[in-house]
C-alpha cells in the first residue's frame, strides 16, 4: 500500500537560496506525523512546496502513489489541503460563506457542499451557532477551527497544518489539538508543524526533526526511548522536554 503522502528528495527555497535540501518524509493514512525544527529550519517552506504554493527545484511529492506536479488548486483537487499559519479566513464573510468557499472546486455539487457543511458543524458545534456571523468576529480559537473546517470541505486525503496553536490560549489549544487527533479516525494523513512539542507528541504517531534542510530524525513516537535526542537536535541541551 502506498503512503498517503510521500516526499522524495525535495529541494526548495527562494530564488537561489535553498532552504530544503533533499528532504524525504512519508505520512500514513490514519496517522499524524509531526514535523519539528528550529525557527528558520524550513518547516513552512516544506509545507508550501508540498502544497504547490512554492515550486520545487528538485524532488517528488506523491499522494497515494500518484506524483503531484501541478499548482496548488490542482493539488487540492488531488486530495491535498493546507491550513496556513495565521488563521487565513475571509474575515468579512460569514462562517458559512467561508465553508462554502472551502469547497469552491465542488461548488456545483450542492449535495457534496451541504454534506461538508453539516460535517463541519458536527465536528465544531460552536461554529453552527455562529454560521451567519462574520468570521472576523470569532475568537482566535474559533477562527482556527473555521480554518481547519474550511480545509476539510473538499474531503482531502492529506491535511497539512502549520502552527495551529499560534496565538491561542492554553485551554483552546487543548480543544484544537483534540479535534486534530480526531481526524485520524477519518483515515486522513495529517502532517503537523508545531512549536508546542509536548502537545504535538501527545497526539502524533510519528515524529520527524528538520535541521539544515534535511530530516535528521524520523521515528514512531512510541519507539523513542527518551526525548533527549529531540532536545539535542531541535531544542538545545538546556531545554527540558518531558516524556509522558
Helices and strands as residue ranges (DSSP letters): E 5-14, E 17-27, E 31-37, H 43-51, E 58-63, E 66-67, H 72-77, E 80-83, H 95-102, G 104-106, H 110-123, H 125-128, G 135-137, H 140-152, E 158-162, H 170-182, G 183-186, E 189-193, H 197-203, E 206-211, E 214-220, G 221-223, H 228-230, I 231-235
